Amino acid sequence: MDRFLSNAVNNVDAKGRVSIPAAFRQVLAAKGFRELYALQAINEPAIDVGGIDLLERYEKRLEAEDPFSQTYSDMSLFTYGDGAFLKTDGEGRISVNDFIRTHTGIADRVAFVGRNHFFQLWEPAKFEAHRAEVRARLSGRPSARGGSESAPE
């Protein structure tokens, strides 16, 4: 397995730690990631989490920009100023710190949401509301045949 797929909700323990779902830990182990790169999502109250490859994707995009441009400045702030490294403990848990809580509103439960090469941390009720909005947008989207799309064929 090399993708973050599906979603799960786990409880935050009394010390402020939450277990990363086993399937996600398997992906991290397969890719050899010991430290996680995390950043505050721009348009969602979520934290994007992945390995060093996630940070490298943003850095590669930055390299394509003029270092004196506003876009470069904005992307640099997003990539580094809104980013942090998270460490996992021996049990596969991360600490739900202020960096995470402030942006997401997470209190005692965390929704882990697979997004292919990274995953997200959400406050569960916010994730359910967002998922309902996404489903509504996708179900109302016209297909190339003129009707509504459902599942891919």
Helices and strands as residue ranges (DSSP letters): E 7-11, E 17-19, H 22-31, E 35-40, E 47-50, H 52-63, H 70-76, I 77-81, E 83-87, E 93-95, H 98-104, E 109-114, E 119-122, H 124-139
